[in-house]
């Protein structure tokens, strides 16, 4: 099992792939596949048949998963790596570029 240093709701920047340099919030994390869903990044089109939930059907644009290694945490407008430190007997995330505690 790998430890993911990024959490749901974090703002991240894409550092590789077709959406390089785009930023967005993390919507969902899949620990099993090491992937994340980032708002407005890696968009794909899906053709949906009409159903009870979607009366019209048609073409839907939605985010598709992106590997966690292709995103970087954004702290104060800059992409930075994340480390851990102990603060008051509690493990907290730290921005490596500034040394500030994130949460």
N, C-alpha and C positions, 0 to 999 in steps of 0.2 A: 504494500500500500504506500502510495506516495503522498506527501503532505503538500497541499496547495496553499500558497501564501496569499492568494487572492480570494476575496470573499464576495458574495452577492451584494450588489449595490456599489461596489468600488468603481471608480472611473479608471479606465485603462486606455492605452494607446496601442494600436496595431503596429508591430515592427517588421512584419513580413507578409508577403502575399499580395493579392490584387487590391486590397483595401489598406495598403501601407499608409501610415501617418494619420489615419482616421482615429477619432476618439469616441468613446461611448461608455455607458454604464453597463455593468454585468447584470443580465436578466436571470440567468440560470447557470448552474455549474453541474457538470457530469463527472464525478470523481472516478467512475469506472473506466471511462474512455479518455480521461484527462482533457476534456473539452469544455469550452464556455460559450454561452450565447451572449453576444454584445449588441446592444441596442443600435440599430441602423448600420451594422457592419455585416459583410458577407451575405447580402440579400440574395434570395432565390425566388423564382416564380413557381407557383404550384397551381395546377389546374384542378378545381374543385367542382364536383357534381352538386346539383341542388339537393339540399337535405333539410331536415327540420330546423337545424341550427342556422344554416345558411340558405335562405330561400332562393336567391338568384344563382348561386354557384359562381362560375367565372374564374378569372385569374387572380390569385392571391399572392401578394409579395410578403415574404417573411424571412426572418433571420435564420441562417443555418449555423451549426456549430463550427467553432474555430479552435485549433489546438492551443492549449494554455501557454505553450512555449512561444507562441507568436504574438502574445500581448504583454505589455509592461504597465505596472501601476503608475498612475499620474499623481504626483505630489507637488502642490504649488505651481501647477502648469507645466511641470517637467517630468518626463518619464524617469523612473528610478527603480533600482532593485530593492527588495525587501529582506530584512533580516529580523531576528528575534533577540530580545533581551529580557532579563528579569527585572521587574519593577514592583516593589512591595509584595514579594513572594507570588507574583503573577507574571505569566509569560505574555509579553506585548510585542506587537509588530513595530518595526523601526524602519524609516526611510534611510537607505544606506548613503544617499548623497548628502543629506543634511544632519542625520542622526536624530531627527525629531521622532517622537512617538506618534504613531498613526492613530491607534485606538486603545 
